[in-house]
Amino acid sequence: MAFRQEVVQFFPQSGPLFAAMGLGVNLVGLDLAGVTANFVVDDGTAVLVIEGEIRSASEQTIAVPRLEFAIGNKDGEDLYRWSAKPPVVEIAPSENARFTLRLPSPPPDGVRLIASFQRAGGDRSVALR
């Protein structure tokens, strides 16, 4: 696994090739898991509540980058992008950190949420409910 990470760090265009072979590369050393997005109404305002977990995928303590989110429409276009401070500054091996974020008045025609780490290229699409 370390070999693939080194190759992708020096030749980023090799990342999709490894992924096509079923050999993903996690350059961040962190995973987002269990990300959900639900609408609630708070004092008459629609609020998008996003919950999930940051999981360590490394054998070392890692600084946690900002979380990045994008709301997209049915055509795959981004309607709104923002970043958020993670719940922890760093995460040790085998540790997890839960997060809950609230976005008041999200775009009404948003149908998907993409969550990732700010410096990461991967994304995790979640249907908006």
KEROTOR-663109 format. One line per field, with one value per residue: x, y, z of N, C-alpha, C, O, CB in turn; residue number from 1. Coordinates in Angstrom, 3 decimals, always signed. Glycine has a CB too. Layout:
BEGIN
n_xx = X	...;
n_yy = Y	...;
n_zz = Z	...;
ca_xx = X	...;
ca_yy = Y	...;
ca_zz = Z	...;
c_xx = X	...;
c_yy = Y	...;
c_zz = Z	...;
o_xx = X	...;
o_yy = Y	...;
o_zz = Z	...;
cb_xx = X	...;
cb_yy = Y	...;
cb_zz = Z	...;
k = NUM	...;
END
This chain:
BEGIN
n_xx = +0.826	+1.936	+3.719	+2.028	+0.964	+3.229	+3.845	+1.535	+1.721	+3.939	+3.236	+0.411	-1.516	-1.589	-3.342	-6.167	-5.718	-4.799	-7.147	-8.962	-8.102	-9.003	-7.491	-7.413	-6.083	-5.240	-4.323	-4.568	-4.887	-7.071	-10.553	-13.926	-16.900	-20.179	-21.661	-24.394	-27.170	-29.727	-32.818	-34.150	-36.527	-36.038	-37.215	-38.811	-37.031	-35.416	-32.997	-30.007	-28.776	-25.805	-24.174	-21.555	-18.561	-15.121	-12.503	-9.483	-7.083	-4.548	-1.270	-0.129	-0.313	-2.353	-2.724	-5.836	-7.415	-9.434	-12.933	-14.675	-17.480	-20.019	-22.973	-25.002	-26.893	-29.496	-28.294	-25.679	-24.192	-22.401	-24.000	-23.511	-20.672	-18.656	-16.459	-15.541	-14.430	-12.797	-13.882	-11.783	-8.260	-6.172	-5.809	-5.398	-3.961	-6.442	-8.465	-11.609	-13.697	-16.635	-18.832	-21.104	-22.829	-24.484	-26.328	-27.932	-30.731	-30.207	-29.476	-32.497	-32.880	-31.008	-29.766	-27.824	-25.049	-21.652	-18.981	-15.763	-12.229	-10.455	-7.973	-8.070	-8.773	-10.829	-14.343	-17.468	-20.537	-23.771	-27.192	-29.561	-32.022;
n_yy = -1.187	+1.280	+1.705	+2.303	+4.722	+6.377	+6.390	+7.667	+10.125	+11.267	+10.994	+12.059	+11.502	+8.784	+7.843	+7.422	+5.183	+3.180	+3.050	+2.086	-0.495	-1.474	-0.841	+1.284	+4.440	+6.069	+9.061	+10.837	+9.454	+9.204	+8.444	+9.146	+8.210	+6.781	+9.062	+11.189	+13.101	+15.234	+17.008	+19.449	+21.506	+24.530	+26.861	+27.769	+27.846	+26.089	+23.618	+21.982	+19.103	+17.569	+14.612	+12.488	+10.458	+10.683	+8.640	+7.085	+5.913	+5.204	+4.317	+6.129	+9.126	+11.668	+14.932	+16.488	+17.598	+20.412	+19.865	+19.410	+20.375	+19.951	+20.897	+19.522	+19.711	+17.970	+17.676	+17.330	+19.578	+21.820	+23.588	+24.902	+25.369	+24.664	+24.839	+23.270	+23.393	+20.606	+18.267	+17.549	+18.208	+16.507	+12.996	+9.814	+6.542	+4.092	+5.585	+7.386	+10.145	+11.820	+13.985	+16.744	+18.927	+21.961	+23.517	+26.352	+27.240	+25.768	+25.292	+24.984	+23.231	+21.269	+17.971	+16.174	+15.507	+16.109	+15.011	+15.570	+15.589	+18.619	+18.755	+16.479	+14.419	+12.649	+11.836	+11.607	+10.853	+11.694	+11.186	+13.781	+14.126;
n_zz = +0.000	+0.772	-1.289	-3.497	-2.586	-2.582	-5.326	-6.388	-5.096	-6.374	-9.061	-9.771	-11.746	-11.886	-9.997	-10.786	-12.423	-10.641	-9.109	-11.021	-11.196	-8.903	-6.729	-4.578	-3.398	-0.519	+0.251	+2.305	+4.673	+6.201	+6.621	+5.636	+7.125	+7.324	+6.616	+6.701	+5.515	+6.327	+6.179	+8.351	+10.089	+11.622	+13.707	+11.579	+9.479	+6.908	+7.497	+6.809	+8.118	+8.743	+9.427	+10.549	+10.538	+11.206	+10.414	+11.342	+9.062	+9.166	+10.394	+11.950	+13.973	+12.725	+11.357	+11.119	+8.281	+7.125	+6.669	+3.643	+1.743	-0.746	-2.337	-4.753	-7.846	-9.760	-12.207	-11.695	-11.170	-9.067	-6.534	-4.206	-2.187	+0.657	+3.526	+6.634	+10.009	+11.422	+14.031	+15.662	+16.116	+15.508	+14.825	+16.220	+15.452	+14.726	+15.915	+16.064	+15.132	+15.680	+13.828	+13.588	+11.605	+10.717	+8.195	+7.540	+5.509	+2.955	-0.608	-2.383	-4.564	-4.334	-4.560	-3.895	-1.757	-1.410	+0.409	+1.664	+2.443	+2.686	+1.265	-0.162	-3.035	-3.339	-3.162	-1.437	-2.184	-1.053	-0.917	-0.602	+1.907;
ca_xx = +0.000	+2.810	+4.275	+1.027	+0.872	+4.406	+3.690	+0.497	+2.224	+4.845	+2.554	-1.014	-2.334	-1.663	-4.412	-7.302	-5.298	-4.874	-8.566	-9.595	-7.692	-9.525	-6.435	-7.522	-4.966	-5.702	-3.178	-4.832	-4.770	-8.336	-11.759	-15.223	-17.803	-21.517	-22.116	-25.814	-27.646	-31.175	-33.400	-35.028	-36.990	-35.708	-37.822	-39.320	-35.951	-34.882	-31.606	-29.420	-27.957	-24.861	-23.498	-20.663	-17.433	-13.774	-11.796	-8.071	-6.713	-3.096	-0.588	+0.480	-1.219	-2.453	-3.455	-7.094	-7.674	-10.816	-13.910	-15.206	-18.794	-20.632	-24.346	-25.166	-28.250	-29.717	-27.416	-24.304	-23.513	-22.330	-24.804	-22.931	-19.515	-18.131	-15.608	-15.813	-13.381	-13.101	-14.104	-10.501	-7.095	-5.448	-6.437	-4.408	-4.344	-7.635	-9.431	-12.694	-14.239	-17.950	-19.119	-22.451	-22.800	-25.799	-26.295	-29.251	-31.186	-29.435	-30.137	-33.685	-32.849	-29.900	-30.182	-26.721	-24.018	-20.330	-18.167	-14.377	-11.250	-10.137	-6.864	-8.259	-9.502	-11.966	-15.597	-18.466	-21.854	-24.860	-28.447	-30.197	-33.377;
ca_yy = +0.000	+2.441	+1.897	+3.011	+6.100	+7.102	+6.574	+8.671	+11.422	+11.793	+10.969	+12.063	+10.929	+7.328	+7.535	+6.764	+3.872	+2.262	+2.898	+1.234	-1.867	-1.830	-0.591	+2.681	+5.035	+7.059	+9.906	+11.602	+8.578	+9.324	+8.111	+9.627	+7.065	+7.003	+10.445	+11.334	+14.480	+15.291	+18.336	+19.712	+22.885	+25.129	+28.191	+28.120	+27.852	+24.772	+23.422	+20.709	+18.558	+16.585	+13.870	+11.443	+10.078	+10.682	+7.449	+6.975	+4.799	+5.276	+3.772	+7.276	+10.223	+12.528	+16.197	+16.377	+18.810	+20.891	+19.085	+20.183	+19.895	+20.569	+20.488	+19.495	+19.538	+16.697	+17.626	+17.149	+20.861	+22.298	+24.768	+25.584	+24.673	+25.293	+23.976	+23.360	+22.936	+19.256	+18.255	+17.318	+18.734	+15.344	+11.725	+8.747	+5.288	+3.382	+6.482	+7.952	+11.397	+12.127	+15.400	+17.170	+20.286	+22.478	+24.551	+26.974	+27.658	+25.184	+25.452	+24.126	+22.223	+20.345	+16.570	+15.336	+16.151	+15.490	+15.310	+15.125	+16.392	+19.738	+18.515	+15.181	+14.432	+11.734	+12.399	+10.663	+11.414	+11.305	+11.773	+14.647	+13.703;
ca_zz = +0.000	+0.831	-2.627	-4.309	-2.108	-3.070	-6.774	-6.644	-4.656	-7.387	-10.347	-9.422	-12.814	-11.715	-9.053	-11.441	-12.926	-9.499	-8.744	-12.028	-10.918	-7.584	-5.749	-4.174	-2.680	+0.444	+0.556	+3.517	+5.835	+6.927	+5.867	+6.110	+7.192	+7.875	+6.400	+6.379	+5.363	+6.502	+6.347	+9.487	+10.132	+12.908	+13.753	+10.263	+8.494	+6.527	+7.901	+6.417	+9.204	+8.214	+10.491	+10.064	+11.379	+10.636	+10.901	+10.999	+8.194	+9.186	+11.563	+12.616	+14.302	+11.541	+11.464	+10.380	+7.487	+7.114	+5.911	+2.518	+1.320	-1.921	-2.630	-6.200	-8.387	-10.463	-13.375	-11.245	-10.991	-7.690	-6.233	-3.050	-1.599	+1.864	+4.336	+8.068	+10.912	+11.938	+15.483	+16.346	+15.395	+15.007	+15.170	+16.386	+14.795	+15.201	+16.542	+15.269	+15.664	+15.099	+13.585	+13.225	+11.072	+10.333	+7.174	+7.391	+4.172	+1.851	-1.909	-2.417	-5.625	-4.094	-4.462	-3.455	-0.954	-1.518	+1.579	+1.505	+3.165	+1.821	+0.335	-0.807	-4.299	-3.310	-2.671	-0.952	-2.466	-0.169	-1.377	+0.381	+2.254;
c_xx = +0.873	+3.399	+3.313	+0.926	+2.034	+4.297	+2.682	+0.938	+3.109	+4.205	+1.045	-1.921	-2.441	-2.787	-5.605	-6.953	-5.345	-6.333	-9.280	-9.252	-8.199	-8.514	-6.440	-6.313	-5.516	-4.505	-3.350	-4.607	-5.990	-9.469	-12.951	-16.176	-19.154	-22.043	-23.581	-26.153	-29.165	-31.625	-34.252	-35.481	-36.746	-36.201	-38.242	-38.270	-35.512	-33.401	-31.168	-28.496	-27.109	-24.147	-22.608	-19.523	-16.145	-13.054	-10.348	-7.863	-5.196	-2.538	+0.114	-0.610	-1.173	-3.195	-4.695	-7.330	-9.138	-11.677	-14.442	-16.496	-19.231	-22.038	-24.514	-26.610	-28.342	-28.835	-25.940	-23.526	-23.509	-23.149	-24.176	-21.806	-19.099	-17.228	-15.925	-14.624	-13.745	-13.259	-12.835	-9.373	-6.289	-6.141	-5.368	-4.873	-5.529	-8.649	-10.472	-13.133	-15.543	-18.079	-20.593	-22.353	-24.205	-25.608	-27.698	-29.505	-30.340	-30.172	-31.316	-33.662	-31.638	-30.422	-29.057	-25.738	-22.725	-19.524	-16.768	-13.494	-10.736	-9.005	-7.001	-9.018	-10.730	-13.226	-16.545	-19.828	-22.887	-26.126	-29.048	-31.617	-34.086;
c_yy = +1.254	+2.741	+2.679	+4.472	+6.934	+7.376	+7.689	+10.056	+12.060	+11.877	+10.913	+11.441	+9.415	+6.911	+6.854	+5.388	+2.836	+2.004	+1.975	-0.238	-2.328	-1.633	+0.890	+3.138	+6.150	+7.897	+10.673	+10.754	+8.626	+8.922	+8.835	+8.451	+7.494	+8.402	+10.428	+12.809	+14.459	+16.731	+18.362	+21.166	+23.404	+26.575	+28.670	+28.153	+26.423	+24.724	+22.044	+20.266	+17.424	+15.943	+12.811	+11.214	+10.160	+9.500	+7.469	+5.745	+4.707	+4.609	+4.873	+8.270	+11.214	+13.813	+16.090	+17.673	+19.239	+19.940	+19.978	+19.535	+20.637	+20.014	+20.602	+19.328	+18.227	+16.547	+17.469	+18.433	+21.244	+23.574	+25.591	+24.730	+25.410	+24.308	+24.229	+22.824	+21.539	+19.296	+18.023	+17.864	+17.605	+14.086	+10.636	+7.489	+4.632	+4.272	+6.952	+9.251	+11.703	+13.625	+15.582	+18.622	+20.679	+23.596	+25.130	+27.364	+27.089	+25.403	+24.484	+23.046	+21.288	+18.929	+15.648	+16.188	+15.389	+15.963	+14.760	+15.930	+17.436	+19.461	+17.197	+15.315	+13.565	+12.415	+11.271	+11.299	+10.830	+11.957	+12.609	+14.186	+14.830;
c_zz = +0.000	-0.543	-3.512	-3.890	-2.620	-4.568	-7.061	-6.173	-5.717	-8.773	-10.107	-10.480	-12.712	-10.762	-9.694	-12.002	-11.805	-9.117	-9.724	-11.818	-9.544	-6.467	-5.363	-3.379	-1.798	+0.873	+1.854	+4.763	+6.727	+6.012	+6.475	+6.054	+7.749	+7.696	+5.977	+6.282	+5.426	+6.671	+7.597	+9.358	+11.538	+12.898	+12.360	+9.163	+8.200	+6.887	+7.429	+7.547	+8.625	+9.398	+9.866	+11.017	+10.576	+11.257	+10.443	+10.124	+8.119	+10.437	+12.347	+13.003	+13.149	+11.886	+10.584	+9.613	+7.610	+6.295	+4.804	+2.043	+0.068	-2.054	-4.133	-6.610	-9.155	-11.694	-12.997	-11.055	-9.522	-7.549	-5.111	-2.499	-0.340	+2.582	+5.803	+8.847	+11.422	+13.461	+16.306	+15.482	+14.780	+15.495	+15.177	+15.660	+15.508	+15.910	+15.538	+15.923	+14.932	+14.867	+13.248	+12.796	+10.642	+9.309	+7.023	+5.935	+3.038	+0.524	-2.035	-3.490	-5.501	-3.907	-4.002	-2.655	-1.171	-0.316	+1.350	+2.444	+2.203	+0.843	-0.416	-2.113	-4.284	-2.821	-2.298	-1.170	-1.526	-0.710	-0.253	+0.624	+2.962;
o_xx = +0.565	+3.558	+3.724	+0.814	+1.843	+4.620	+2.947	+0.570	+3.037	+4.581	+0.447	-2.980	-3.286	-3.148	-6.034	-7.816	-5.871	-6.709	-10.113	-10.013	-7.872	-8.664	-5.567	-5.611	-6.180	-3.751	-2.363	-4.182	-5.962	-9.373	-12.983	-16.251	-19.256	-22.797	-23.960	-25.500	-29.813	-30.910	-34.989	-34.893	-37.183	-35.669	-38.050	-38.596	-35.265	-32.651	-31.877	-27.547	-27.635	-23.592	-22.889	-19.516	-16.092	-12.999	-10.039	-8.397	-4.634	-3.256	+0.857	-1.699	-0.100	-4.181	-4.611	-7.435	-9.969	-11.206	-14.637	-16.598	-18.867	-22.264	-24.211	-27.445	-27.381	-28.638	-25.064	-22.321	-24.490	-23.011	-24.297	-21.952	-19.179	-17.226	-16.496	-13.914	-14.889	-12.822	-12.820	-9.511	-5.783	-6.937	-4.545	-6.043	-5.602	-9.619	-10.252	-12.962	-15.556	-17.514	-21.237	-21.848	-25.011	-24.819	-28.571	-28.586	-29.806	-31.373	-31.149	-34.354	-31.286	-31.396	-29.294	-25.617	-22.708	-19.404	-16.602	-13.957	-10.596	-9.075	-6.137	-9.823	-11.602	-13.173	-16.432	-20.227	-22.883	-26.139	-29.045	-32.346	-35.247;
o_yy = +2.207	+3.904	+3.611	+5.358	+8.074	+8.472	+8.562	+11.058	+13.269	+12.731	+9.843	+10.908	+8.811	+5.735	+5.805	+4.512	+1.740	+0.867	+1.166	-1.122	-3.422	-2.196	+1.650	+2.332	+7.065	+7.494	+11.115	+11.271	+8.155	+9.038	+9.104	+7.763	+8.436	+8.890	+9.746	+13.655	+13.744	+17.562	+17.417	+21.950	+22.806	+27.413	+29.835	+28.462	+25.639	+25.663	+21.058	+20.970	+16.449	+16.629	+12.306	+11.704	+9.757	+9.369	+7.824	+4.672	+4.203	+4.374	+4.598	+8.260	+11.560	+13.786	+15.652	+18.738	+18.502	+19.300	+21.175	+18.312	+21.792	+18.813	+21.639	+18.865	+17.459	+15.435	+17.474	+18.392	+21.022	+24.512	+26.815	+23.516	+26.637	+23.112	+25.257	+21.924	+21.311	+20.249	+18.274	+17.970	+17.729	+14.104	+10.546	+7.378	+4.623	+3.754	+6.923	+9.436	+11.830	+14.433	+14.690	+19.458	+19.833	+24.515	+24.482	+27.771	+27.852	+25.672	+23.284	+22.036	+20.597	+18.707	+14.468	+17.398	+14.160	+17.162	+13.627	+16.830	+17.160	+19.895	+16.844	+16.232	+13.724	+13.444	+10.145	+12.190	+9.634	+13.166	+12.196	+13.885	+14.686;
o_zz = -0.717	-0.914	-4.202	-4.737	-3.045	-5.025	-7.887	-6.785	-5.936	-9.575	-10.222	-10.151	-13.373	-10.725	-9.213	-12.051	-11.995	-8.833	-9.314	-12.212	-9.083	-5.382	-5.781	-2.767	-2.284	+1.759	+2.442	+5.796	+7.863	+4.790	+7.676	+5.035	+8.535	+8.538	+5.024	+6.894	+4.661	+7.230	+7.876	+8.613	+12.521	+12.169	+12.012	+8.017	+9.117	+6.620	+7.628	+7.892	+8.089	+10.256	+8.779	+12.146	+9.415	+12.479	+9.305	+10.405	+7.147	+11.409	+13.288	+12.431	+12.654	+12.622	+9.437	+10.222	+8.140	+5.355	+5.010	+1.951	-0.150	-1.903	-4.725	-5.834	-9.197	-12.183	-13.862	-10.803	-8.812	-8.335	-5.077	-2.356	-0.275	+2.293	+6.166	+8.398	+11.816	+14.106	+17.511	+14.263	+13.664	+16.433	+14.266	+15.293	+16.737	+16.464	+14.327	+17.128	+13.708	+15.605	+12.696	+13.544	+10.254	+9.528	+6.445	+5.224	+2.233	+0.530	-1.816	-3.352	-6.457	-3.188	-3.743	-2.847	-1.119	-0.061	+0.899	+3.144	+1.011	-0.307	-1.218	-2.274	-5.139	-2.148	-2.781	-0.420	-1.237	-0.941	+0.907	-0.321	+3.345;
cb_xx = -0.941	+3.928	+4.602	-0.352	+0.835	+5.687	+3.237	-0.813	+2.997	+6.080	+3.028	-1.459	-1.763	-0.331	-4.865	-7.825	-3.874	-4.094	-9.269	-9.171	-6.160	-9.984	-5.042	-8.778	-3.873	-6.389	-2.937	-6.259	-3.555	-8.548	-12.001	-15.754	-17.197	-21.520	-21.239	-26.706	-27.143	-31.612	-34.235	-34.299	-38.503	-34.166	-36.847	-39.977	-34.752	-35.091	-31.432	-28.647	-28.852	-23.833	-24.522	-20.128	-17.628	-13.007	-12.491	-7.192	-7.325	-2.633	+0.419	+1.542	-0.831	-3.169	-2.557	-8.289	-7.316	-10.902	-15.074	-14.171	-19.836	-19.792	-25.413	-24.343	-28.635	-31.169	-27.598	-23.586	-24.187	-20.861	-26.227	-24.004	-18.321	-19.277	-14.096	-17.099	-13.188	-11.978	-15.107	-10.281	-6.208	-3.964	-7.587	-4.168	-3.149	-7.225	-8.719	-13.890	-13.213	-19.093	-18.233	-23.469	-21.807	-26.591	-25.771	-29.368	-31.182	-29.191	-29.129	-34.887	-32.835	-29.085	-30.704	-26.016	-24.408	-19.611	-18.795	-13.897	-10.083	-9.791	-5.550	-8.994	-8.614	-11.659	-16.242	-18.237	-22.256	-24.581	-29.444	-30.177	-33.361;
cb_yy = -0.004	+2.220	+0.547	+2.331	+6.135	+6.308	+5.251	+8.274	+11.275	+10.938	+9.758	+13.465	+11.307	+6.796	+8.786	+7.637	+3.948	+2.835	+4.273	+1.670	-1.986	-3.254	-1.009	+2.893	+5.575	+6.381	+10.867	+12.145	+8.941	+10.763	+6.579	+10.841	+5.943	+6.680	+11.167	+10.636	+15.123	+14.449	+18.735	+19.441	+23.001	+25.054	+29.191	+29.433	+28.696	+24.491	+23.570	+20.823	+18.050	+17.245	+13.224	+11.791	+8.658	+12.048	+6.162	+6.899	+4.967	+6.730	+2.699	+7.951	+10.911	+11.789	+17.425	+16.074	+18.570	+22.330	+18.556	+20.273	+20.071	+20.305	+21.369	+18.393	+20.727	+16.576	+18.882	+16.300	+21.965	+22.541	+24.357	+25.860	+24.585	+25.766	+24.227	+22.585	+23.935	+18.244	+17.193	+15.798	+19.563	+15.368	+11.375	+8.448	+4.317	+2.285	+7.682	+6.955	+12.578	+11.625	+15.955	+16.984	+20.401	+22.996	+23.987	+28.213	+29.164	+23.662	+25.222	+24.966	+22.907	+20.779	+16.097	+14.661	+16.194	+15.857	+14.715	+15.279	+15.518	+20.912	+18.531	+14.231	+13.998	+10.543	+13.326	+10.295	+11.157	+11.727	+10.672	+16.110	+12.438;
cb_zz = +1.208	+1.853	-3.269	-4.187	-0.581	-2.772	-7.449	-5.947	-3.351	-7.454	-11.208	-9.169	-14.163	-11.198	-8.381	-12.552	-13.527	-8.287	-8.707	-13.427	-10.987	-7.589	-6.313	-3.361	-3.665	+1.676	-0.568	+3.501	+6.633	+7.457	+5.851	+5.253	+8.055	+9.307	+5.320	+7.439	+4.017	+7.710	+5.118	+10.876	+9.733	+13.194	+14.376	+10.334	+8.994	+4.994	+9.452	+5.049	+10.406	+7.217	+11.467	+8.697	+11.951	+10.905	+10.412	+12.277	+6.777	+9.107	+11.144	+11.705	+15.663	+10.385	+11.042	+11.341	+6.000	+6.543	+6.829	+1.353	+2.446	-3.220	-1.852	-6.793	-9.308	-10.870	-14.205	-12.202	-11.832	-7.265	-5.851	-1.956	-2.611	+2.794	+4.037	+8.439	+12.100	+11.539	+15.824	+16.642	+16.331	+15.458	+14.172	+17.888	+14.757	+16.127	+17.162	+15.140	+15.508	+16.020	+12.444	+14.415	+9.883	+11.584	+5.818	+8.301	+4.081	+2.095	-3.063	-2.616	-6.990	-2.863	-5.797	-4.665	+0.562	-2.884	+2.872	+0.028	+3.740	+2.649	+1.084	+0.121	-5.402	-2.436	-3.728	+0.562	-3.920	+1.325	-1.840	-0.080	+3.134;
k = 1	2	3	4	5	6	7	8	9	10	11	12	13	14	15	16	17	18	19	20	21	22	23	24	25	26	27	28	29	30	31	32	33	34	35	36	37	38	39	40	41	42	43	44	45	46	47	48	49	50	51	52	53	54	55	56	57	58	59	60	61	62	63	64	65	66	67	68	69	70	71	72	73	74	75	76	77	78	79	80	81	82	83	84	85	86	87	88	89	90	91	92	93	94	95	96	97	98	99	100	101	102	103	104	105	106	107	108	109	110	111	112	113	114	115	116	117	118	119	120	121	122	123	124	125	126	127	128	129;
END
